[in-house]
Amino acid sequence: MKMDEVRSIAKWHSIKPDHLTKAELIKTIQIGEGNFDCFATAFDGECDQVGCLWREDCFAAAKEGELS
């Protein structure tokens, strides 16, 4: 997902996206939704959250070592 899309989702949740990395912003959104802030932590390539909006980006970020 592109950063503009992530910012749009953040604004929808009344989260100001200023000065946050993509990973930080996604984790903030996850918390705001009442979920675990687990973005980019699926280091073993496994996750039980199959309906997660961030799933594809999460796996890629975890593989690249992109923690907040």
C-alpha positions as CSV (number, residue, x, y, z in Angstrom):
1,M,0.0,0.0,0.0
2,K,1.3,3.4,-0.9
3,M,2.0,6.0,1.8
4,D,-0.7,8.3,0.5
5,E,-3.2,5.5,1.1
6,V,-1.9,4.9,4.6
7,R,-2.1,8.7,5.4
8,S,-5.7,8.7,4.1
9,I,-6.6,5.8,6.4
10,A,-4.9,7.6,9.3
11,K,-6.8,10.8,8.7
12,W,-10.1,8.7,8.6
13,H,-9.1,7.5,12.1
14,S,-8.3,11.1,13.2
15,I,-4.6,10.3,13.4
16,K,-2.2,13.0,12.3
17,P,0.4,11.3,10.0
18,D,3.0,14.1,10.4
19,H,6.6,13.0,10.7
20,L,5.8,9.3,11.1
21,T,7.4,6.5,9.0
22,K,5.0,4.2,7.2
23,A,5.6,1.5,9.8
24,E,5.0,3.9,12.7
25,L,1.8,5.2,11.1
26,I,0.5,1.7,10.5
27,K,1.2,0.7,14.1
28,T,-0.6,3.8,15.3
29,I,-3.6,2.9,13.1
30,Q,-3.6,-0.6,14.4
31,I,-3.7,0.6,18.0
32,G,-6.4,3.1,17.1
33,E,-8.5,0.2,15.7
34,G,-8.1,-1.8,18.9
35,N,-5.6,-4.3,17.4
36,F,-2.1,-5.3,18.3
37,D,0.6,-3.0,16.8
38,C,2.2,-6.0,15.2
39,F,3.1,-4.5,11.8
40,A,6.4,-5.9,10.4
41,T,6.8,-8.4,13.2
42,A,6.0,-11.6,11.1
43,F,9.7,-12.5,10.9
44,D,8.9,-16.2,10.3
45,G,6.5,-15.4,7.5
46,E,3.5,-16.5,9.5
47,C,0.5,-14.6,10.8
48,D,-3.0,-15.7,11.9
49,Q,-4.6,-12.4,10.9
50,V,-5.6,-13.4,7.5
51,G,-8.0,-10.5,7.0
52,C,-5.5,-7.8,8.0
53,L,-5.4,-4.8,5.7
54,W,-1.6,-4.5,6.2
55,R,-0.8,-8.2,5.6
56,E,1.1,-8.0,2.3
57,D,3.1,-4.9,3.4
58,C,3.7,-6.4,6.8
59,F,5.4,-9.5,5.4
60,A,7.5,-7.4,3.0
61,A,8.5,-5.0,5.8
62,A,9.4,-7.8,8.2
63,K,11.5,-9.5,5.5
64,E,13.4,-6.2,5.0
65,G,13.8,-5.6,8.7
66,E,11.7,-2.4,8.5
67,L,10.8,-1.9,12.2
68,S,9.3,1.4,13.2
